[in-house]
Amino acid sequence: MSVNDILIIAGFVFIIGLCIGSFLNVVILRALSNESIVFPPSKCPVCSNRLKWWHNIPVLSYILLRGKCGFCGCKISIQYPIVELVTGLLFTAVFLKYFVVALATSGVNLGTYFAILYSWIIISLLIVIAVTDIKEKVVFDAHTYTLIGMGLLLHILGTGYLIHYIAASTGSFHLSIAFLLNNPLTNSLAGIILGVIIMELLARSGYLFAGTRAFGEGDTYIAAGLGAIFGWQKILWALVLSIVIQVVITLPILLKKLYTNKDYKTFTALIGFFVYAILYYFLKDNSVFSILIIQLLSALILAGSGIYVCVRIIKSMRDGNHENMIYLPFGPAMAIAALLMTVI
C-alpha cells in the first residue's frame, strides 16, 4: 500500500470522525437537557425550528452560516465545530498510529481494526465526559460506567486470548496463582481499585480543611474508568499527567492570584510541584527508575507534593480567599491525559 493510499484512507477517516463528532455534540447536549438522543430531531435551542440537512454538515455548516442559526440568527456555540474537529483529528491520529505500525511490522489484521475501533469508542466517551464537565461541571454515570465496562471488556478478551495462546502453545492450560495475579483482567480490576482509592483520598482530604470534597464523585468514576482501561501501573501515569495538565491550564492565572494575595507558601509549593513533575517525566526512562522501590518512592513523592498543593489551595479557600481562586473541574484534565495516552 502506497503513501497516497494511506492518506486517502486517512482523509475518509477524518470525515468519519467529523460526523461522529457531530453526533457527540448531540449526546452532550441531550444528556445535559435530559432528552433522548433520537427524538426530537435536531433543532435550534432558541427558536426551536427543525434544522435542515445542510445545517448539520460538520464544521462546514458552521462556517457557511457564519456561526449563526439559519432561521433566527442567534449565535451557534463554538463547541460544535471544536468537538467535530477534535474528534476528526483524534480518530485520524489513532488510525495512523495502528495502521501504519501494522503495515511496517506484521501487517494489517483483524486485531488492527479492533484496536482502532476500540480506541475510537474510548475517545468518544472521553470527549463527551470532558465537555459535559466543562459546560456544567456534570459527569454522568452512564458515561463513566460505559468507560469502566469498555475497559473490563478489553481485558476480559485479552485474558481469554492469553488462555487460548497458552493452551495452544503448551497443549494445556492450568490455572495458577501466578496467572491469577498476572493477567490483563486482574491488572484492570487492580487499576479500578487503585484509581478509586487515589481519587477518594484526594477528594476526602478536602473535608479536613474546607469541610467539603476537593473533587466531585464523578472524578472518582472517571479514575475508575481509566484504571479499567490502562491497568494499575498506567493509571498512576494517567493521574500524574492529569495533575500536570490541570496545573499547566491554571498555573499562570493561579500564580498571579497567589502572589497578589501574598500567599507565598502556596505559591512556592505550586512551583516546586510543577518543577518536580517535569523532572519526573523526563527522568522516568533513566536506568535508575528500573528499580521498583525508586519508582514507587518517586511516585509517592510526586503524589504527596500534589496533595500538599491541593491542601494549601483548599486552606486558602477556607481562610476566606475562595473568591480569588480559580474553579476548574478535574475531569477534563483526566480525559485529556487519557486521550494523549490513547493517541500517542
Residue frames relative to the residue before (quaternion, step in Angstrom):
aa qw qx qy qz dx dy dz
M 1.0000 0.0000 0.0000 0.0000 0.00 0.00 0.00
S 0.3701 -0.7569 0.5004 0.1996 3.57 -0.79 1.04
V 0.6781 -0.4735 0.3764 0.4176 3.53 -1.34 0.23
N 0.6357 0.5402 -0.3229 0.4470 3.57 1.01 -0.84
D 0.6319 0.5292 -0.3282 0.4614 3.58 1.03 -0.79
I 0.6547 0.5124 -0.3065 0.4636 3.56 0.96 -0.90
L 0.6616 0.5089 -0.3033 0.4597 3.58 0.97 -0.86
I 0.6258 0.5279 -0.3352 0.4661 3.59 1.03 -0.73
I 0.6577 0.4936 -0.3036 0.4813 3.57 0.95 -0.92
A 0.6366 0.5332 -0.3222 0.4545 3.58 0.99 -0.86
G 0.6179 0.5447 -0.3350 0.4575 3.58 1.11 -0.72
F 0.6519 0.4940 -0.3049 0.4878 3.57 0.99 -0.83
V 0.6271 0.5315 -0.3304 0.4638 3.58 1.02 -0.79
F 0.6313 0.5352 -0.3272 0.4560 3.59 0.99 -0.83
I 0.6535 0.5027 -0.3116 0.4724 3.59 0.98 -0.85
I 0.6208 0.5259 -0.3325 0.4770 3.57 1.03 -0.80
G 0.6504 0.5216 -0.3090 0.4576 3.58 0.97 -0.88
L 0.6225 0.5325 -0.3371 0.4640 3.60 1.02 -0.76
C 0.6720 0.4974 -0.2915 0.4648 3.57 0.94 -0.91
I 0.6397 0.5003 -0.3186 0.4889 3.59 1.00 -0.81
G 0.6234 0.5421 -0.3336 0.4540 3.58 1.04 -0.78
S 0.6193 0.5304 -0.3339 0.4729 3.59 1.06 -0.75
F 0.6500 0.5001 -0.3055 0.4838 3.58 1.03 -0.82
L 0.6356 0.5354 -0.3353 0.4437 3.60 0.99 -0.77
N 0.5885 0.5591 -0.3624 0.4581 3.59 1.12 -0.64
V 0.6389 0.5145 -0.3181 0.4753 3.55 1.04 -0.82
V 0.6449 0.5236 -0.3183 0.4567 3.59 0.92 -0.92
I 0.6589 0.5209 -0.3035 0.4499 3.57 0.92 -0.94
L 0.7372 0.4336 -0.2458 0.4561 3.57 0.69 -1.08
R 0.6651 0.4885 -0.3157 0.4683 3.60 0.99 -0.74
A 0.6047 0.5372 -0.3640 0.4618 3.59 1.11 -0.59
L 0.6809 0.4885 -0.2858 0.4649 3.58 0.96 -0.87
S 0.7322 0.3905 -0.2315 0.5077 3.60 1.10 -0.65
N 0.4061 -0.7405 0.4447 0.2984 3.57 1.36 0.03
E 0.4583 0.6577 -0.4626 0.3786 3.58 0.99 0.89
S 0.5978 -0.5393 0.4467 0.3902 3.55 -1.28 0.30
I 0.4567 -0.6786 0.4993 0.2856 3.57 -1.11 0.67
V 0.6510 0.5030 -0.3070 0.4785 3.59 1.31 -0.14
F 0.8007 0.0851 -0.0070 0.5929 3.58 0.87 -1.01
P 0.5507 -0.2211 -0.8042 0.0336 1.56 -1.97 1.55
P 0.6607 -0.4795 0.3718 0.4420 3.61 -1.27 0.17
S 0.7037 -0.4636 0.3243 0.4299 3.56 -1.29 0.34
K 0.0573 0.7968 -0.5955 0.0849 3.55 -0.92 0.98
C 0.5850 -0.5501 0.4472 0.3940 3.55 -1.26 0.32
P 0.4390 -0.7201 0.4644 0.2702 3.65 -0.75 0.94
V 0.6745 0.4833 -0.2951 0.4737 3.62 1.23 -0.32
C 0.8150 0.2355 -0.1177 0.5162 3.59 0.64 -1.11
S 0.3782 -0.7761 0.4291 0.2656 3.60 1.40 -0.15
N 0.3902 0.7021 -0.5033 0.3186 3.63 1.17 0.36
R 0.4790 -0.6657 0.4936 0.2895 3.57 -0.99 0.88
L 0.4242 -0.7339 0.4772 0.2317 3.56 -0.76 1.06
K 0.4307 -0.6630 0.5487 0.2717 3.54 -1.16 0.70
W 0.6685 -0.5167 0.3376 0.4150 3.57 -1.22 0.41
W 0.6783 0.4955 -0.3077 0.4470 3.60 1.00 -0.68
H 0.5696 0.5636 -0.3834 0.4592 3.57 1.30 -0.06
N 0.7228 0.4584 -0.2197 0.4681 3.59 1.25 -0.43
I 0.3939 0.6963 -0.5082 0.3190 3.60 1.16 0.37
P 0.4874 -0.7010 0.4232 0.3033 3.62 -0.54 1.11
V 0.8549 0.0768 -0.1150 0.5000 3.57 -1.01 0.99
L 0.6967 0.4964 -0.2921 0.4277 3.59 0.71 -1.09
S 0.6513 0.5118 -0.3240 0.4569 3.61 0.93 -0.86
Y 0.6270 0.5373 -0.3384 0.4513 3.58 0.98 -0.81
I 0.6684 0.4959 -0.2960 0.4687 3.58 0.96 -0.87
L 0.6978 0.4810 -0.2777 0.4523 3.59 0.83 -1.01
L 0.7042 0.4335 -0.2571 0.5000 3.59 1.08 -0.72
R 0.3737 -0.7582 0.4504 0.2873 3.57 1.40 -0.04
G 0.6765 -0.5395 0.2816 0.4146 3.52 1.03 0.87
K 0.6507 0.4876 -0.3229 0.4844 3.59 1.19 0.49
C 0.5970 -0.5649 0.4339 0.3689 3.55 -1.22 0.59
G 0.4771 -0.6926 0.4693 0.2691 3.58 -0.99 0.88
F 0.6873 0.4634 -0.2820 0.4831 3.61 1.24 -0.26
C 0.8390 0.1891 -0.0675 0.5058 3.57 0.57 -1.18
G 0.4727 -0.7122 0.4183 0.3072 3.58 1.23 -0.19
C 0.4265 0.6984 -0.4791 0.3175 3.59 1.24 0.18
K 0.6005 -0.6029 0.3973 0.3436 3.56 -1.15 0.64
I 0.3098 -0.7294 0.5832 0.1787 3.58 -0.98 0.91
S 0.5270 -0.6548 0.4405 0.3153 3.58 -0.89 0.93
I 0.4996 -0.6534 0.4888 0.2906 3.56 -1.05 0.84
Q 0.4557 0.6927 -0.4393 0.3457 3.57 1.28 -0.25
Y 0.6315 0.5854 -0.3448 0.3735 3.59 0.92 -0.90
P 0.7474 0.3714 -0.2560 0.4877 3.66 0.59 -0.96
I 0.6034 0.5623 -0.3705 0.4272 3.61 1.06 -0.63
V 0.6736 0.4841 -0.2967 0.4731 3.60 0.85 -0.97
E 0.6511 0.5191 -0.3162 0.4547 3.58 0.97 -0.83
L 0.6840 0.4810 -0.2881 0.4666 3.59 0.87 -0.93
V 0.6540 0.5117 -0.3174 0.4579 3.59 0.90 -0.91
T 0.6501 0.5094 -0.3157 0.4670 3.59 0.94 -0.87
G 0.6597 0.5139 -0.3081 0.4535 3.59 0.91 -0.90
L 0.6791 0.4890 -0.2894 0.4647 3.57 0.91 -0.91
L 0.6748 0.4883 -0.3001 0.4650 3.60 0.93 -0.86
F 0.6230 0.5276 -0.3395 0.4671 3.60 1.00 -0.77
T 0.6690 0.4984 -0.2962 0.4651 3.57 0.95 -0.89
A 0.6435 0.5294 -0.3198 0.4509 3.59 0.98 -0.85
V 0.6591 0.4956 -0.3050 0.4764 3.59 0.96 -0.84
F 0.6254 0.5385 -0.3350 0.4546 3.57 0.97 -0.84
L 0.6884 0.4730 -0.2842 0.4708 3.59 0.83 -0.98
K 0.6101 0.5755 -0.3473 0.4194 3.57 1.02 -0.81
Y 0.7734 0.3567 -0.1914 0.4879 3.59 0.72 -1.04
F 0.6780 0.5183 -0.3042 0.4231 3.58 0.90 -0.89
V 0.6912 0.4725 -0.2876 0.4650 3.58 0.84 -0.96
V 0.6439 0.5131 -0.3234 0.4664 3.58 0.97 -0.83
A 0.6462 0.5207 -0.3186 0.4580 3.58 0.99 -0.86
L 0.6507 0.5142 -0.3198 0.4581 3.59 0.95 -0.81
A 0.7039 0.4761 -0.2604 0.4584 3.55 1.04 -0.82
T 0.7431 0.3703 -0.2139 0.5147 3.61 1.19 -0.37
S 0.8665 -0.0302 0.0588 0.4948 3.56 -0.43 -1.22
G 0.5745 -0.5848 0.3882 0.4211 3.57 1.25 -0.21
V 0.5778 -0.5943 0.4362 0.3502 3.56 -1.22 0.54
N 0.0644 0.7904 -0.6048 0.0736 3.57 -0.88 0.99
L 0.7652 -0.3569 0.2580 0.4695 3.55 -1.32 -0.13
G 0.6234 0.5583 -0.3328 0.4347 3.58 1.05 -0.76
T 0.6080 0.5557 -0.3430 0.4516 3.58 1.11 -0.71
Y 0.6898 0.4707 -0.2802 0.4734 3.57 0.87 -0.96
F 0.6215 0.5340 -0.3439 0.4586 3.59 1.06 -0.70
A 0.6523 0.5173 -0.3130 0.4571 3.59 0.94 -0.90
I 0.6560 0.5068 -0.3122 0.4641 3.59 0.96 -0.84
L 0.6823 0.4870 -0.2888 0.4624 3.58 0.83 -1.00
Y 0.6475 0.5186 -0.3183 0.4587 3.58 0.95 -0.89
S 0.6637 0.5035 -0.3021 0.4634 3.59 0.92 -0.89
W 0.6197 0.5388 -0.3421 0.4568 3.59 1.04 -0.72
I 0.6439 0.5137 -0.3232 0.4658 3.59 0.98 -0.82
I 0.6609 0.5016 -0.3043 0.4679 3.59 0.91 -0.92
I 0.6317 0.5292 -0.3266 0.4628 3.59 0.96 -0.87
S 0.6579 0.5187 -0.3105 0.4491 3.59 0.90 -0.92
L 0.6603 0.5029 -0.3061 0.4663 3.58 0.92 -0.89
L 0.6706 0.5074 -0.3001 0.4502 3.59 0.92 -0.90
I 0.6321 0.5243 -0.3314 0.4645 3.59 1.02 -0.75
V 0.6523 0.5085 -0.3113 0.4680 3.58 0.92 -0.90
I 0.6633 0.5081 -0.3029 0.4585 3.59 0.88 -0.93
A 0.6716 0.5074 -0.3022 0.4475 3.58 0.89 -0.94
V 0.7108 0.4738 -0.2812 0.4373 3.59 0.80 -0.96
T 0.6466 0.4950 -0.3412 0.4695 3.62 0.94 -0.74
D 0.6405 0.5167 -0.3221 0.4680 3.57 1.07 -0.71
I 0.6568 0.5012 -0.3100 0.4704 3.59 1.00 -0.79
K 0.7047 0.4882 -0.2763 0.4344 3.58 0.86 -0.98
E 0.8480 0.0816 0.0188 0.5233 3.56 0.71 -1.08
K 0.4081 -0.7119 0.4646 0.3328 3.60 1.31 0.10
V 0.4961 0.6172 -0.4327 0.4309 3.54 1.01 0.97
V 0.0762 -0.7557 0.6494 0.0370 3.55 -1.04 0.90
F 0.2763 -0.7987 0.5159 0.1398 3.58 -0.56 1.16
D 0.5524 -0.6373 0.4364 0.3135 3.55 -0.98 0.94
A 0.6181 0.5713 -0.3514 0.4100 3.58 0.97 -0.84
H 0.6816 0.4865 -0.2887 0.4640 3.58 1.01 -0.80
T 0.7002 0.4535 -0.2826 0.4735 3.60 0.89 -0.89
Y 0.6198 0.5272 -0.3501 0.4640 3.61 1.03 -0.68
T 0.6346 0.5158 -0.3284 0.4726 3.57 1.03 -0.75
L 0.6203 0.5400 -0.3305 0.4631 3.57 1.05 -0.79
I 0.6558 0.4947 -0.3024 0.4835 3.59 0.95 -0.89
G 0.6649 0.5184 -0.3014 0.4453 3.57 0.93 -0.93
M 0.6476 0.5122 -0.3205 0.4642 3.59 1.00 -0.80
G 0.6347 0.5246 -0.3287 0.4625 3.60 1.04 -0.75
L 0.6704 0.4879 -0.2970 0.4736 3.57 0.92 -0.91
L 0.6296 0.5448 -0.3361 0.4402 3.59 0.99 -0.84
L 0.6388 0.5341 -0.3264 0.4473 3.59 0.92 -0.91
H 0.7498 0.4161 -0.2284 0.4610 3.57 0.80 -1.01
I 0.5502 0.5546 -0.4016 0.4778 3.59 1.22 -0.30
L 0.6609 0.4887 -0.2945 0.4874 3.56 0.98 -0.91
G 0.6443 0.5257 -0.3176 0.4557 3.58 1.02 -0.80
T 0.6550 0.4988 -0.3095 0.4758 3.57 1.00 -0.80
G 0.6353 0.5275 -0.3227 0.4626 3.57 1.03 -0.79
Y 0.6543 0.5016 -0.3094 0.4739 3.57 0.99 -0.84
L 0.6368 0.5317 -0.3272 0.4524 3.58 1.03 -0.79
I 0.6369 0.5139 -0.3233 0.4751 3.58 0.99 -0.81
H 0.6519 0.5136 -0.3079 0.4653 3.57 0.96 -0.90
Y 0.6620 0.5123 -0.3081 0.4522 3.59 0.94 -0.89
I 0.6539 0.5038 -0.3165 0.4673 3.60 0.96 -0.86
A 0.6678 0.5028 -0.3007 0.4591 3.58 0.93 -0.92
A 0.6718 0.4936 -0.3013 0.4629 3.60 0.99 -0.81
S 0.6897 0.4923 -0.2790 0.4517 3.57 1.06 -0.77
T 0.7934 0.3103 -0.1420 0.5041 3.58 0.94 -0.90
G 0.5261 -0.6446 0.4076 0.3763 3.57 1.23 -0.28
S 0.7937 0.0569 -0.0422 0.6042 3.59 1.26 -0.19
F 0.2174 -0.7536 0.6025 0.1481 3.53 -1.31 0.30
H 0.0571 -0.7897 0.6108 0.0021 3.56 -0.85 1.03
L 0.4053 -0.7173 0.5158 0.2350 3.55 -0.73 1.10
S 0.0099 0.8065 -0.5887 0.0536 3.56 -0.81 1.02
I 0.6631 -0.4863 0.3836 0.4203 3.56 -1.31 0.28
A 0.6337 0.5440 -0.3286 0.4411 3.57 0.98 -0.87
F 0.6697 0.4829 -0.3059 0.4740 3.60 0.95 -0.82
L 0.6397 0.5384 -0.3304 0.4380 3.58 0.97 -0.83
L 0.7142 0.4431 -0.2447 0.4834 3.56 1.06 -0.77
N 0.7904 0.2592 -0.1134 0.5434 3.58 1.14 -0.56
N 0.4756 0.6057 -0.5128 0.3794 3.54 0.30 1.29
P 0.6889 -0.5170 0.3038 0.4073 3.62 -1.13 0.48
L 0.6621 0.5145 -0.3262 0.4365 3.61 0.91 -0.82
T 0.6435 0.5052 -0.3202 0.4776 3.60 0.95 -0.84
N 0.6261 0.5393 -0.3229 0.4615 3.57 1.01 -0.82
S 0.6646 0.5047 -0.2931 0.4666 3.57 1.00 -0.87
L 0.6657 0.4981 -0.3000 0.4677 3.59 0.92 -0.92
A 0.6406 0.5091 -0.3174 0.4793 3.58 1.03 -0.79
G 0.6265 0.5416 -0.3292 0.4537 3.58 1.09 -0.72
I 0.6239 0.5291 -0.3311 0.4702 3.58 1.04 -0.79
I 0.6786 0.4973 -0.2905 0.4558 3.57 0.85 -1.02
L 0.6822 0.4868 -0.2920 0.4608 3.58 0.88 -0.94
G 0.6383 0.5295 -0.3274 0.4528 3.59 0.97 -0.81
V 0.6600 0.5022 -0.2975 0.4730 3.58 0.96 -0.90
I 0.6633 0.5158 -0.3116 0.4438 3.60 0.87 -0.95
I 0.6781 0.4950 -0.2984 0.4541 3.59 0.83 -0.98
M 0.7055 0.4617 -0.2828 0.4573 3.59 0.80 -0.96
E 0.6517 0.5040 -0.3270 0.4630 3.59 1.02 -0.70
L 0.6162 0.5259 -0.3490 0.4711 3.60 1.05 -0.67
L 0.6625 0.4909 -0.3003 0.4796 3.57 0.95 -0.87
A 0.6824 0.5015 -0.2921 0.4444 3.56 0.89 -0.94
R 0.7288 0.4470 -0.2457 0.4567 3.57 0.86 -0.98
S 0.4995 0.6239 -0.4449 0.4041 3.59 1.22 -0.16
G 0.5559 0.6212 -0.3816 0.3994 3.58 1.20 -0.43
Y 0.6012 0.5746 -0.3645 0.4190 3.60 1.08 -0.62
L 0.6321 0.5594 -0.3325 0.4208 3.58 1.10 -0.67
F 0.8116 0.2977 -0.1118 0.4900 3.56 1.05 -0.72
A 0.8124 0.2105 -0.1032 0.5338 3.58 1.05 -0.65
G 0.4756 -0.6973 0.4251 0.3269 3.59 1.26 -0.04
T 0.7315 0.3074 -0.2218 0.5667 3.58 1.22 0.36
R 0.6398 -0.5236 0.3897 0.4057 3.56 -1.28 0.29
A 0.4637 -0.6665 0.5101 0.2840 3.55 -1.10 0.73
F 0.7783 0.1187 -0.0665 0.6130 3.59 1.18 -0.61
G 0.5489 -0.6226 0.4476 0.3327 3.56 -1.18 0.54
E 0.6489 -0.5219 0.3835 0.3994 3.55 -1.27 0.35
G 0.5750 0.6055 -0.3745 0.4032 3.58 1.12 -0.59
D 0.6201 0.5504 -0.3400 0.4438 3.58 1.09 -0.70
T 0.6139 0.5396 -0.3414 0.4641 3.58 1.12 -0.67
Y 0.6588 0.4977 -0.3085 0.4722 3.59 0.98 -0.81
I 0.6154 0.5278 -0.3508 0.4687 3.59 1.06 -0.71
A 0.6499 0.5138 -0.3116 0.4653 3.59 0.94 -0.91
A 0.6255 0.5245 -0.3361 0.4697 3.59 1.05 -0.74
G 0.6489 0.5216 -0.3120 0.4576 3.57 1.01 -0.81
L 0.6589 0.4900 -0.3047 0.4826 3.56 0.99 -0.83
G 0.6247 0.5302 -0.3344 0.4657 3.58 1.07 -0.70
A 0.6405 0.5238 -0.3209 0.4608 3.57 1.02 -0.81
I 0.7007 0.4696 -0.2693 0.4646 3.59 0.99 -0.82
F 0.8119 0.3241 -0.1345 0.4665 3.57 0.72 -1.12
G 0.4748 -0.6726 0.4528 0.3423 3.63 1.17 -0.37
W 0.7046 -0.5199 0.2905 0.3858 3.56 -1.27 0.36
Q 0.6576 0.5026 -0.3351 0.4501 3.62 1.04 -0.57
K 0.7304 0.4338 -0.2480 0.4657 3.58 0.82 -0.96
I 0.5509 0.5960 -0.4195 0.4066 3.62 1.13 -0.37
L 0.5889 0.5594 -0.3697 0.4512 3.60 1.12 -0.58
W 0.6581 0.4896 -0.3021 0.4857 3.58 0.96 -0.88
A 0.6422 0.5382 -0.3267 0.4372 3.58 0.96 -0.85
L 0.6920 0.4679 -0.2809 0.4725 3.58 0.93 -0.89
V 0.6180 0.5237 -0.3417 0.4765 3.58 1.06 -0.73
L 0.6637 0.4955 -0.2986 0.4742 3.57 0.92 -0.92
S 0.6163 0.5500 -0.3401 0.4495 3.59 1.06 -0.73
I 0.6558 0.5046 -0.3080 0.4695 3.56 0.94 -0.89
V 0.6409 0.5203 -0.3214 0.4638 3.57 0.97 -0.87
I 0.6558 0.5084 -0.3095 0.4644 3.59 0.93 -0.91
Q 0.6500 0.5148 -0.3143 0.4624 3.58 0.95 -0.90
V 0.6565 0.5057 -0.3061 0.4685 3.56 0.98 -0.84
V 0.6479 0.5252 -0.3224 0.4478 3.58 0.92 -0.91
I 0.6579 0.5223 -0.3113 0.4444 3.59 0.96 -0.88
T 0.7997 0.3278 -0.1451 0.4816 3.56 0.85 -1.00
L 0.4733 0.7461 -0.4097 0.2270 3.56 1.22 -0.50
P 0.6991 0.4832 -0.3284 0.4121 3.67 0.60 -0.95
I 0.7044 0.4480 -0.2718 0.4789 3.60 0.82 -1.00
L 0.6618 0.5255 -0.3104 0.4353 3.55 0.95 -0.91
L 0.6486 0.5149 -0.3235 0.4577 3.59 0.93 -0.85
K 0.6376 0.5294 -0.3257 0.4550 3.56 0.99 -0.82
K 0.6727 0.4932 -0.2956 0.4656 3.58 0.95 -0.91
L 0.6518 0.5153 -0.3184 0.4564 3.58 0.97 -0.84
Y 0.6662 0.4963 -0.3004 0.4686 3.56 0.95 -0.86
T 0.6447 0.5210 -0.3154 0.4621 3.57 1.00 -0.84
N 0.7088 0.4361 -0.2438 0.4980 3.57 1.08 -0.79
K 0.4097 -0.7423 0.4340 0.3048 3.59 1.37 0.02
D 0.3800 0.6835 -0.5159 0.3496 3.57 1.09 0.78
Y 0.0612 -0.8711 0.4871 0.0144 3.55 0.54 1.24
K 0.5925 0.5714 -0.3796 0.4223 3.63 1.09 -0.55
T 0.6843 0.4540 -0.2805 0.4968 3.58 0.88 -0.94
F 0.6014 0.5700 -0.3411 0.4438 3.57 1.06 -0.79
T 0.6987 0.4625 -0.2615 0.4791 3.59 0.88 -1.00
A 0.6478 0.5289 -0.3176 0.4469 3.59 0.97 -0.88
L 0.6584 0.5186 -0.3077 0.4505 3.57 0.98 -0.85
I 0.6518 0.4927 -0.3110 0.4855 3.58 0.96 -0.83
G 0.6453 0.5323 -0.3160 0.4477 3.60 0.97 -0.87
F 0.6538 0.5045 -0.3132 0.4690 3.57 0.95 -0.85
F 0.6593 0.5228 -0.3084 0.4437 3.56 0.90 -0.93
V 0.6574 0.5014 -0.3040 0.4733 3.59 0.95 -0.88
Y 0.6657 0.5004 -0.3065 0.4609 3.60 0.91 -0.92
A 0.6355 0.5373 -0.3308 0.4451 3.60 1.01 -0.83
I 0.6435 0.5111 -0.3222 0.4699 3.59 1.01 -0.80
L 0.6602 0.4969 -0.3050 0.4736 3.59 0.93 -0.89
Y 0.6269 0.5499 -0.3234 0.4472 3.56 1.01 -0.86
Y 0.6716 0.5071 -0.2986 0.4502 3.57 0.92 -0.92
F 0.7475 0.4235 -0.2354 0.4543 3.58 0.80 -0.99
L 0.7145 0.4324 -0.2604 0.4845 3.61 1.18 -0.42
K 0.4514 0.7354 -0.4325 0.2616 3.59 1.27 -0.16
D 0.6936 0.4593 -0.2805 0.4789 3.61 1.16 -0.50
N 0.4155 0.7020 -0.4718 0.3345 3.56 1.28 0.11
S 0.6101 -0.5935 0.3830 0.3589 3.58 -1.06 0.75
V 0.5691 0.5991 -0.3847 0.4113 3.59 1.13 -0.58
F 0.6739 0.5128 -0.2957 0.4421 3.60 1.06 -0.78
S 0.4991 0.6361 -0.4426 0.3878 3.59 1.22 0.03
I 0.5832 0.5447 -0.3622 0.4816 3.57 1.29 -0.30
L 0.4788 -0.7245 0.4171 0.2682 3.57 -0.55 1.21
I 0.6614 0.5255 -0.3200 0.4289 3.60 0.88 -0.90
I 0.6490 0.4999 -0.3127 0.4807 3.58 1.07 -0.75
Q 0.5983 0.5551 -0.3465 0.4624 3.58 1.10 -0.73
L 0.7007 0.4782 -0.2675 0.4569 3.54 0.83 -1.05
L 0.6620 0.5079 -0.3108 0.4552 3.58 0.91 -0.90
S 0.6540 0.5117 -0.3141 0.4602 3.58 0.95 -0.86
A 0.6595 0.5009 -0.3040 0.4709 3.56 0.98 -0.87
L 0.6480 0.5183 -0.3151 0.4606 3.59 1.01 -0.81
I 0.6325 0.5218 -0.3280 0.4692 3.58 1.00 -0.81
L 0.6611 0.4998 -0.3065 0.4682 3.56 0.94 -0.89
A 0.6625 0.4927 -0.3030 0.4760 3.57 0.93 -0.91
G 0.6521 0.5276 -0.3117 0.4464 3.59 0.98 -0.85
S 0.6627 0.4896 -0.3063 0.4767 3.57 0.96 -0.84
G 0.6262 0.5322 -0.3322 0.4629 3.58 1.11 -0.71
I 0.6427 0.5113 -0.3132 0.4769 3.56 1.01 -0.84
Y 0.6437 0.5302 -0.3249 0.4461 3.59 0.97 -0.87
V 0.6362 0.5152 -0.3251 0.4734 3.59 1.01 -0.82
C 0.6436 0.5188 -0.3192 0.4635 3.59 0.96 -0.88
V 0.6469 0.5243 -0.3085 0.4598 3.56 0.98 -0.90
R 0.6451 0.5243 -0.3161 0.4573 3.58 0.96 -0.88
I 0.6656 0.4943 -0.3027 0.4702 3.59 0.96 -0.88
I 0.6487 0.5062 -0.3151 0.4730 3.59 0.97 -0.85
K 0.6354 0.5260 -0.3231 0.4638 3.58 1.01 -0.83
S 0.6295 0.5353 -0.3299 0.4565 3.56 1.02 -0.80
M 0.6541 0.4962 -0.3113 0.4786 3.57 1.03 -0.80
R 0.6407 0.5336 -0.3208 0.4493 3.58 1.00 -0.83
D 0.7003 0.4767 -0.2596 0.4636 3.57 1.07 -0.77
G 0.6842 -0.5355 0.2792 0.4088 3.55 1.24 0.27
N 0.5877 0.5857 -0.3762 0.4123 3.58 1.21 0.19
H 0.3533 0.7871 -0.4632 0.2025 3.58 1.27 0.14
E 0.6145 0.5586 -0.3678 0.4183 3.60 1.10 -0.53
N 0.6925 0.4571 -0.2751 0.4856 3.57 1.23 -0.36
M 0.5842 0.5984 -0.3683 0.4061 3.59 1.27 -0.10
I 0.4599 -0.6693 0.5200 0.2648 3.53 -1.35 0.26
Y 0.1850 -0.7856 0.5833 0.0913 3.56 -0.82 1.00
L 0.1560 0.7662 -0.6058 0.1470 3.56 -0.47 1.23
P 0.4512 -0.6840 0.4911 0.2955 3.62 -0.84 0.90
F 0.4535 -0.7021 0.4893 0.2491 3.55 -1.14 0.73
G 0.5090 0.6850 -0.4024 0.3314 3.59 1.21 -0.45
P 0.6662 0.5012 -0.3263 0.4457 3.63 0.82 -0.86
A 0.6229 0.5330 -0.3483 0.4545 3.61 1.03 -0.70
M 0.6486 0.4992 -0.3140 0.4812 3.60 1.02 -0.79
A 0.6467 0.5185 -0.3200 0.4589 3.57 1.02 -0.81
I 0.6485 0.5079 -0.3180 0.4695 3.59 0.98 -0.83
A 0.6327 0.5305 -0.3290 0.4583 3.58 0.98 -0.84
A 0.6761 0.4842 -0.2888 0.4744 3.58 0.94 -0.92
L 0.6239 0.5308 -0.3405 0.4615 3.61 1.02 -0.71
L 0.6462 0.5119 -0.3168 0.4690 3.58 0.97 -0.84
M 0.6767 0.4873 -0.2925 0.4679 3.58 0.95 -0.89
T 0.6466 0.5194 -0.3178 0.4595 3.60 1.13 -0.58
V 0.7293 0.4455 -0.2321 0.4645 3.54 0.97 -0.91
I 0.7233 0.4370 -0.2517 0.4718 3.59 0.92 -0.92
